[in-house]
Amino acid sequence: VAYNSSLFDGGSIEFGGVNSDGNLVYLYGEPMEATLTTNEAALNGTNRAFVNGGRIDGDASNFTATLGKAEYKGGTFTTGTAVSPSSRTRFIPFRGDARVHKVTITIPAGEGWTIFQGIDIDAAGSGKS
């Protein structure tokens, strides 16, 4: 932690995490590129699901999203092209049909954002095959 950190003068922690050694660390300075990836999710049980897009639950406005899909948990994922959200609705127009999906959000360096809680996926069952 830097000695001029707001943590020492009663300020709040701005961003923290755990490093590879298991130590609690605080991050400060100019924002670096952030890559956030969801867990693998079977959105329709053991059946296939068609993803028709989504929206993030956060305040980032300049980001791209990539949809990954696989036929089973732990399987090899294929990913589509990175897409940007609609500037009007913030809807992310990615599409994919599979049994398991995951999403990667990339926020570029220097972008001001303070919270990211997850992503709301628009999906529907697409059969049992």
N, C-alpha and C positions, 0 to 999 in steps of 0.2 A: 504494500500500500504506500502510495506517495505521501510524504510528510505534509504536503499542502492539500491533501484530500479533504473534502467536506466532511468525511466520516469523523475526523478528529475535532471539528468545531461544532458538533451536534447535528450535522446534516445527515441526510438519509443515504443509504447505500443506493447508488445509481444502477449498478448492474453487477451481479456476482455469480460465481459458479464454483465448480470443483475441478481442479487440474488433474493431470494424469497421475500425480503422486498422492491424490486423495486429500489435498489441502484446499481449504476454503480460500478463494481469491476474489479480489475486487477489481473490476475493469473500469478504466477511465480513459479519457482522451477522445480523439476524433473517432467517429464510428467506422469500423471496418466492415467489409462485406460479411453479411450473415447468411448462412445456409441452414434452413430449418427443415427437417424431414419428419414426417409422421411415421408412426408404426405401420406395419402391414395390417390391413383391415379387410376381413371378409364381410362385405356390406350386405350380403343376402344369404347368410348362413353358409352352407356348403354349395349353394347354387351360384350361378353367374349373376353379375350385376352390371348394368350399363350406367356409367357415370356421365352426366351431362353438364358438368361444371361445378362451381362452388364459390364460396366467399370466405375470406379470412375473418377471424375474430381478433382484430388488432387495429392499430392506427397507422400502419405503413401504407403509403399510397403509391410509391414507385417500387414495384417488385415484379418478378416473373414467377410463374408456377409451372411445374412439370408433373405430369401424371405418369406414374409407373404402374404396370399391371403384370400379373403372373397368374398361372393356372392353379397354384397351390401355395400354401404358406411355406416359406423357405425356398421357393422356386426361383428361377432366374427371371428377373424383371426386365421388361422392355419399357423404354420411355419414349414419350412423344416429344414434340418440339416445345420449347419454353414459350409460354404465352403471357401477355400482360392483361391485367383486368380492364374492364370497361371504365373509362373515366367518369361516366355518368352513374352507373349502378354498382361498380366494383365487382361485378360478376366475372369470374374467371372462366373463359370458354374452352376448357379442355374436355375431351371425350375419350372414353375407352370402355371396352367390354371384356370382363374377365371375372375370375373368382376372388382374386385378392388385388387390392389397390394400395398405393401409398402416394403421397404428394410431397414434392420438394419445393419450398419457397426460397427464392434468392433475393435478398435485399442488397442493393449495391452500396459500396463504401460511400461514406459521407451523407447518407440518407438519414433524416431525422425520424426516428420512431421510438416509442417508449414501451409498447406492450404488444405481445403476440400470444394469444391463448389457444389458438387452434384454427381449424378450418371446417366450415360447414359444407358437406358434400351433397350435391343433388344427384341422387342415384335411384334406380328402380330395378327390380328383378327382371332378368332377361332369359329365364328358362333354366332347365336342369342339365343341359348337355355340357 
